[in-house]
Amino acid sequence: MSVYEINRICYLVAHDDEFRGRLRTDPRRQLDEFALTEPERAALLAGDVRALYDRGAHPVLLVRLGTHRVLGLTPELYAERIRTARPGNGEQK
């Protein structure tokens, strides 16, 4: 698994306007630049923050996906989806 890559994507969403724009325009192509597994890529494209959290992605970084409205997420949808995560599942693997 490439938790580092997921966290890096979340970081870039918040700090790199050009990256964020490319992710909004062509998310599949943009994610090809990262060493992701197919389940990770699918979870990102689906905005499945629970699956990403369960794989060990950091919640403080994940929230940036909703805050910046990428990958189909909004702040409200992010909150709804992350609430389904169980405490203790988001440990680094």
N, C-alpha and C positions, 0 to 999 in steps of 0.2 A: 504494500500500500504506500501511497505517496501523500501522507498527511501534510508534509512540508509544502508540497505543491498546492494543495487546497488552501492552506493558510496563506501562501504567497499570493495566490489569485485574489483572495479576500483583501489582503494588504494593498495590492495594486489597484483594486477597485476604488479604494478610498484615497489613494495618493497619486494616481497617474490618470489624468483626464483623457489622454489619448488612448490608453489601454481600455478604460471604461467605455469610451466611444466605440472602439473596435469590438468590444464584447457585446455591446448592444446591437451593433450592425450585423455581425456575423459570429455568433457565439461558438458555433461548431469549429469554424476555422481558427478562431482565437485560442480555443482550448487545445487544439492540435499542437500548439507550441509548448505544452507542458507534459511532463511524464506522468500521465494519469492512467489508472486502470480503467477498463470499460465501465465497471459499476460506478466508479467515481465520476467519470465523464457523464454518464447517464444521470446520476444524482444532481450534478451541477446543472445540466441542461433542463432538468425537471424542476429545479428550485427546491429539491428535497433536502432541506436543511437538517431534518432529523437524521436522515441517513448519513449525511456528512458529519454531523455531531457524533453519531454512533461510531463512525470510523476514526474519531479522535480529533476532528477539526475544532479549533478553539472558538467558543461561543462569542467572545468579544470580537473576533475577526469575522465570524459568520454574519453577525448582525449588519455588517457593512453591505452585504449583498442586498438586504431589504432597504436599508437607508438610502442607498444609491439607485434603487429600483432597476436592478439588472437580473437577468436570467428569469424573468417573469415574476419576480418578487416585488412586493410592496412592504412597507413597515408592518402593516396589518396582517398580511399573509405570512410574513416571516414569524410574527408573534404567534399566530394560530398554529403554524407547523412546528415551531420549536417547543411549544407547550406539550406536544406529544412525546417528547424525549424524556427518558427516565434518568433521574440523577444517577451518576456513576457510570453511565454508558459511554460518555464522551471522553474516555481515557485514551491516552496515546497507546497505539498498538504497534 
